[in-house]
Amino acid sequence: MDNKPYILVVEDDKPIRNFITAALKVQGFNFIETDKGTEAIALSMSHKPDLIILDLGLPDMDGIKVITSVREWSKIPIIIVSARENERQKIEALDKGADDYLTKPFGIGELLARVRVSLRHSIVANNPKGNTDIFKVKDLVVDFNKRKVTINSDDIHLTPIEYKIMALLCMYSGKVLTHNFIIQEIWNSPTGSETQSLRVFMASLRRKIEKNPAEPQYIYTEVGVGYRLVDD
């Protein structure tokens, strides 16, 4: 039985679609493709793919509507690949339920890395027996039971808010978290009301875990959108 991940590619630009599917084939992934949003929704329901790669600018409907429709019944990971560079559009896609966002043109290596990250997260989320007490990436270790953070086995002393942010980033490592999402989760506050506080705490957190905050190894800024903790 073939148990390779099954990926739905939704892209109306045929050269780009061929570029993506060729790379997926080389990596051993199974895939199905379409250039229309309505068909993408139907295929996602009938084929139950493990992941969706989705362009937003489709000929029959906006990709945001595809996200909204899929999220009504499924948590299938969705990676957006779009030429839209407007920050508000990126935030809207992520807030509607997309798991990641790549702006065209993009490197196929980065796309495949994001695919692997999203698939790993999906496996963990659907495996309740998985060990979620310890998070480790590179030299960073977070012990959720002890509420302890270490770098190279050295204790990193975080404030309660810094620890909450760190734990949230770990929970969604590899995924872009919007400012609004983090603020809602940490402060349960109205949109934008704690934006400056988030920047201050994030700067402090970076000073504590990064060798050089200007060239981060762990927490990356998605300009105008939010933050992403590396997954590997």
Stockholm file with secondary structure:
# STOCKHOLM 1.0

chainA/1-232         MDNKPYILVVEDDKPIRNFITAALKVQGFNFIETDKGTEAIALSMSHKPDLIILDLGLPDMDGIKVITSVREWSKIPIIIVSARENERQKIEALDKGADDYLTKPFGIGELLARVRVSLRHSIVANNPKGNTDIFKVKDLVVDFNKRKVTINSDDIHLTPIEYKIMALLCMYSGKVLTHNFIIQEIWNSPTGSETQSLRVFMASLRRKIEKNPAEPQYIYTEVGVGYRLVDD
#=GR chainA/1-232 SS CCCSCEEEEECSCHHHHHHHHHHHHHTTCEEEEESCHHHHHHHHHHHCCSEEEECSBCSSSBHHHHHHHHHTTCCCCEEEEESCCCHHHHHHHHHHTCSEEEESSCCHHHHHHHHHHHHHHHHHHTCTTSCCSEEEETTEEEETTTTEEEETTEECCCCHHHHHHHHHHHHTTTSCEEHHHHHHHHHCCCTTTTHHHHHHHHHHHHHHHCSSTTSCSSEEEETTTEEEECCC
#=GC SS_cons         CCCSCEEEEECSCHHHHHHHHHHHHHTTCEEEEESCHHHHHHHHHHHCCSEEEECSBCSSSBHHHHHHHHHTTCCCCEEEEESCCCHHHHHHHHHHTCSEEEESSCCHHHHHHHHHHHHHHHHHHTCTTSCCSEEEETTEEEETTTTEEEETTEECCCCHHHHHHHHHHHHTTTSCEEHHHHHHHHHCCCTTTTHHHHHHHHHHHHHHHCSSTTSCSSEEEETTTEEEECCC
//
